[in-house]
Amino acid sequence: MSLRKLLDLSGKVALVTGGSRGLGFQMAEALGEMGARVAITARKAAELDTAAARLASQGVEAMTVPVDLGKRENVPGVVDAVAARFGTVDILVNNAGTTWGAPAEDHPAEAWDKVMRLNIDATFFLSQEVGRRFMIPRRSGKIVNVASVAGLSGNPPGMATIAYNASKGAVVNLTRALAAEWGRHDLNVNCICPGFFPSKMTHGLLGAIGDMVVAGTPLARLGGDEDLKGAVVFLCSEASRHVTGQILVVDGGASLW
């Protein structure tokens, strides 16, 4: 099979959570460009509509599912909606996430629960729903979980996001455990750990420490609008059919130091 064919996603259906902007939209755009039909979720319908219009302008067939995935009971309805429009889910990108800044000793319990419900609970229960309804019966599917370099270490002084770090560390090992368990069904489960990318979530933090981050990165830059596209297409295509349970760090080399 040619490399172009291995990377081709024509006929596939991709569900990307948190796909209305930022990293999620970048990945949805990449999957659509390679031929996938794309379903994107987010809480705000207006942002989803804007994203879907942008995808349509690029020739991508897209649908939107406004939903709060921090509420576990909403997960089956998301899968129902995608199945009603596209019939199945071949690719799942668990990207939706949130954070909370507070010192560990003062971290509110309700904020901890909010971060965990979206970052780790939604990732597992959506994977479970898509896996048992579509991927396991067909013995085919790609799951990509989006964690963070914050899930691989602690933070430098001045950054206090313990719930985010803990949740993304959980996503990393959820990926490994799920890949090990579902390999027998011929499913690939992998993880992308982005470093610092400009986004709504990181805007305030990068305003304060952006120069320090760039100075501490071997490639001397932040992530950009194209920098996750190749990674997600590789992990969602047949080019990665012998790759599972792996953690791909996309951070310009910052985690090397």
C-alpha positions in Angstrom: 0.0 0.0 0.0 1.3 3.5 -0.9 2.1 6.0 1.9 -0.6 8.2 0.5 -3.1 5.4 0.9 -1.9 4.6 4.4 -2.6 8.2 5.4 -5.9 8.6 3.6 -9.0 8.8 5.8 -11.6 8.9 3.1 -14.8 7.2 4.3 -13.8 7.4 7.9 -15.9 9.2 10.6 -14.0 11.1 13.2 -15.4 12.4 16.5 -13.3 15.2 18.0 -14.3 16.5 21.5 -13.5 20.1 22.3 -13.3 20.6 18.5 -14.7 24.2 18.1 -11.4 26.0 18.6 -7.7 25.7 19.5 -6.0 22.3 19.4 -9.3 20.5 18.8 -10.2 22.5 15.8 -6.7 22.1 14.4 -7.0 18.3 14.7 -10.5 18.2 13.2 -9.3 20.3 10.3 -6.4 17.9 9.7 -8.7 14.8 9.8 -11.2 16.5 7.4 -8.5 17.5 5.0 -7.4 13.8 4.8 -11.0 12.8 3.8 -12.7 12.0 7.1 -16.2 13.2 7.9 -16.0 15.0 11.2 -18.2 15.5 14.2 -17.1 18.1 16.7 -18.3 18.7 20.2 -18.1 21.7 22.6 -20.3 23.4 25.1 -21.1 26.5 23.1 -23.2 26.1 20.0 -22.2 29.4 18.5 -18.5 28.5 18.5 -19.3 25.1 17.0 -21.3 26.7 14.2 -18.4 29.0 13.4 -16.0 26.0 13.4 -18.3 23.9 11.2 -18.6 26.8 8.7 -14.8 27.0 8.5 -14.6 23.2 7.9 -17.4 23.4 5.3 -15.5 26.1 3.5 -12.6 23.7 3.1 -14.8 21.0 1.7 -15.1 19.0 4.9 -18.4 17.4 5.8 -18.9 18.2 9.4 -21.6 18.1 12.1 -21.8 19.7 15.6 -22.9 18.3 18.9 -23.3 21.0 21.6 -22.8 19.2 24.9 -21.2 19.4 28.3 -19.1 16.3 28.6 -18.4 17.0 32.2 -21.8 15.4 32.8 -21.4 11.7 32.4 -25.1 11.2 31.5 -24.5 13.2 28.3 -22.0 10.7 26.8 -24.5 8.2 25.2 -26.4 11.0 23.5 -23.3 12.3 21.8 -22.6 8.9 20.3 -26.3 8.6 19.3 -26.2 11.9 17.5 -23.1 11.0 15.5 -24.5 7.6 14.7 -27.8 9.1 13.5 -25.9 11.4 11.0 -22.9 9.3 10.0 -23.8 5.8 11.0 -20.6 5.0 13.0 -17.4 6.3 14.6 -14.1 5.1 13.3 -11.9 7.6 15.0 -12.2 9.2 18.4 -10.1 12.1 19.5 -10.6 12.8 23.2 -9.5 16.5 23.4 -12.0 18.3 25.6 -10.4 19.6 28.8 -10.3 22.2 31.4 -8.0 23.5 34.1 -8.0 25.3 37.5 -5.3 27.3 39.1 -4.8 27.0 42.8 -2.2 25.9 45.3 -2.6 22.3 46.4 -3.3 23.3 50.0 -6.1 25.6 48.9 -7.6 23.8 45.9 -11.4 23.7 46.1 -12.9 20.3 46.1 -15.6 21.3 43.6 -12.9 22.5 41.2 -11.0 19.3 41.5 -14.2 17.4 40.6 -14.9 19.6 37.6 -11.4 19.0 36.2 -11.5 15.3 36.7 -15.0 14.9 35.3 -14.1 16.4 32.0 -10.4 15.5 31.6 -10.4 11.9 32.7 -14.0 10.7 33.2 -15.3 11.9 29.9 -12.2 10.5 28.1 -12.9 7.0 29.6 -16.7 6.9 29.3 -16.7 8.2 25.7 -14.0 5.7 24.7 -16.0 2.9 26.4 -19.2 3.9 24.6 -17.6 4.2 21.2 -15.5 1.1 21.7 -18.3 -1.2 22.7 -20.8 0.1 20.2 -18.7 0.4 17.1 -15.0 -0.4 17.3 -14.9 -3.7 19.2 -17.7 -5.3 17.1 -15.9 -4.3 13.9 -12.4 -5.0 15.2 -11.3 -1.7 13.9 -10.8 1.8 15.4 -8.4 4.5 16.4 -8.6 6.4 19.7 -6.3 9.3 20.4 -6.3 10.8 23.8 -5.0 14.4 24.2 -3.1 14.7 27.5 -0.3 17.3 28.1 3.3 17.5 29.1 1.8 18.6 32.4 0.8 15.0 32.9 4.4 13.9 32.7 5.9 16.0 35.5 5.3 18.7 38.1 5.3 22.4 37.4 7.9 25.1 37.7 7.5 27.7 40.5 4.5 30.0 39.9 2.3 27.4 38.2 -0.2 25.7 40.5 -2.5 23.4 38.5 -2.4 20.1 40.4 -5.8 18.9 39.3 -4.9 19.4 35.7 -1.5 17.7 36.1 -3.1 14.8 37.9 -5.9 14.4 35.4 -3.5 14.5 32.4 -1.2 11.9 34.1 -4.3 9.7 34.4 -5.0 10.1 30.7 -1.5 9.0 29.9 -1.9 5.8 31.9 -5.5 5.3 30.8 -4.1 5.2 27.3 -1.5 2.5 28.1 -4.0 0.4 30.0 -6.7 0.7 27.4 -4.3 -0.1 24.6 -3.1 -3.2 26.4 -6.7 -4.4 27.0 -8.2 -3.6 23.6 -5.2 -4.7 21.5 -6.9 -8.1 21.2 -9.8 -6.3 19.4 -7.3 -4.8 16.9 -7.9 -1.3 18.2 -5.1 1.3 18.4 -5.1 3.6 21.5 -2.5 6.3 21.6 -1.9 9.7 23.3 -0.6 13.1 22.3 1.0 15.3 24.9 1.2 18.9 23.7 3.5 21.4 25.2 2.6 25.1 25.3 0.3 26.2 22.4 -1.4 29.6 22.4 -5.0 29.0 23.3 -7.9 30.4 25.3 -6.8 28.1 28.2 -3.2 29.2 28.2 -3.6 32.9 27.3 -3.2 34.2 30.8 -0.3 31.9 31.7 1.6 32.6 28.5 1.2 36.3 29.0 3.1 35.9 32.3 5.7 33.2 31.4 5.7 33.0 27.6 9.2 34.3 27.2 10.5 31.9 29.8 8.8 29.0 28.0 10.3 29.9 24.7 13.7 30.4 26.2 13.5 26.9 27.8 12.5 25.2 24.5 15.2 23.8 22.2 13.3 24.8 19.1 12.7 28.3 20.7 9.1 28.6 19.8 5.6 27.8 21.0 3.3 25.3 19.2 1.5 26.7 16.2 -1.7 26.1 14.2 -0.1 23.3 12.1 1.9 21.5 14.7 -0.5 18.8 15.8 -1.9 18.0 12.3 0.7 15.5 11.2 0.7 13.8 14.6 -3.0 13.3 14.8 -3.3 12.1 11.1 -0.6 9.6 11.7 -2.2 8.2 14.8 -5.6 8.1 13.2 -4.6 6.4 10.0 -3.4 3.0 8.9 0.2 4.4 8.9 0.1 3.7 12.7 -1.5 0.3 12.6 1.4 -1.2 14.5 1.6 1.6 17.1 -0.5 1.4 20.2 -0.2 2.5 23.8 2.3 5.2 22.9 2.8 8.8 24.2 3.8 11.3 21.5 5.1 14.5 23.0 4.7 17.6 20.8 6.5 20.4 22.7 9.4 21.6 20.7 11.8 19.6 22.9 11.0 21.5 26.1 10.6 18.3 28.1 14.2 17.3 27.2 15.6 19.7 29.8 
